[in-house]
């Protein structure tokens, strides 16, 4: 196991009815801005619960944070907050609203052009405190320090991370997810699954507990994920998937082990250029990433094949092939297609993406820093 | 899954050499008291590392905190701290030193008789901040809010818990454990194993991720624990057991599930009355607790038999018997004996313990609150 530091002070309030408890987590004299997305919270009862919980508190609203939140939108919230003297944010929505709110929180006290937080990884020295009411299990943003923001003008999707943007608390009420469109539920399962794979499917460093915890999340997503799509109001399976998604990216399974993240980096470009859902890009790229990197990921692929998919017969390469196919089949089975052509994207996207990596100075990605633009090309060619 | 709140802000610094990084975690103007136990840290190099890390800082020392830390000893530290204006504590040692330091931290600003914190669960409103350098993986105290203290005068072993006594940070350097006597290494394995069982071996509530994470720790302890006793300087196995012990009791595997803790409550009495090591009492009581409560724990015992011990053949009762026997055998295999007679304790201890429970008003223990003094008697009778 490698040396590590772990710190995660996010308070989780999990279960039905927990929105009612948020007032106790927000300073009594706070001037609050409730941030949200396309407005579904106003039709599914979540907004009413938040409003009831904040009875007697001062709060304004900022809606319209889109999927893959846009810098241009978020900067409007920054202006509003500065003008109104807001000092606490409450993100109500999915990962995009939480990610967007993290950026807003960091941008308000930032001295300079906030885009630099993303484009130049400019250090941030302060952030407005915020909490979250999560309505879509997927990204893990509710219990981590990362945020991904898209500059619409230039179609660039970039991330930043800082311990200053840990949520103070996050409410995870599975009932708030009942009204989600099935596409978003499907996406969430694939997103969480891939988050685990980015931290697990690398090479062994003798960290058996981290391995088993990662496998625990994968197994539970395989078992519980499909149930959430059969009965859309099954509280138990929603709860289990929601907790899996949070645990998939709160730092814990990644302590002391190498991490990959090349699938995400490539996927972000597909979203930026073609507007694909984040999870769709992961479902396309991950299986082919595993195929192309099968030699350097060999030991972990065999472990994954055996422990997650029960594949113990046949020669090693056959087991690896099957494990990769089962991964692809799982994504398809929960409703996320796995080919570029399924989304009308042609192979002409490949030079655009490799050009972008080269321009941004990414020499190579992955746990060995060996996923060069040439390798990205090979991977994307398989995604056709 | 049941509703839950989870919050754990302890910063973990894991791995060799991490003691060197503690100064950055302690306020520069802090007046520090280093607390420790019997003095082994002065011969195994840990004290020197701490002293080097605190170069330029003001610190005093308080040694002599014993296993099952005594109220009488801890109150001397409280006096010293009040007299010297100490405002930060650094616990260097095993679970007893960390537990004792938690009590000291809470007792210093406590208004009234500090024993009430334990005996009457008197609410605490403040505590001195502290960090820990853990030298014995076992109790999990380095990443939780609990503390167990013994009043020597009356042989009472009681606990308290408060979010105010989370360590600010804990250093887990597996190398600090190389010089431990094998008995303490053995005890640590049994202690961590039993902590998991208290949160896992109850009844199912459809919490598959928590179940699998608990099983992950058990499997890793079974696999890695014995290695630590074969090669006493095997860094990797020490690291894996150390991380297991912390994860076993930092709150995570226990979220949203019922918990038992009856084995611990009975074990504490055996320590208080006969001075047995904490882990020895758990090794004696747990297998017999599982035997006596086999009907109400039936589903989880079968799951434990299959997933942890690979027992799938034979009728259900035979599998349960085997799983319990394998648990006992595992404890014996890592060097912890499992019968009262192994420690020279007779069955005359039974009425003493049941009397104590009755006097303290414990009507019943366990996840169903059905481990009455009568049931405690049955369990202890099997421990002969």
Interface residues (C-beta under 8 A of the other chain):
Chain A: X1 X2 X3 X4 X5 X6 X7 X8 X9 X10 X11 X12 X13 X14 X15 X16 X17 X18 X206 X207 X208 X209 X212 X213 X215 X216 X217 X219 X220 X223 X224 X236 X239 X240 X243 X244 X247 X252 X255 X256
Chain B: X1 X2 X3 X4 X5 X6 X7 X8 X9 X10 X11 X12 X13 X14 X15 X16 X17 X18 X206 X207 X208 X209 X212 X213 X215 X216 X217 X219 X220 X223 X224 X236 X239 X240 X243 X244 X247 X252 X255 X256
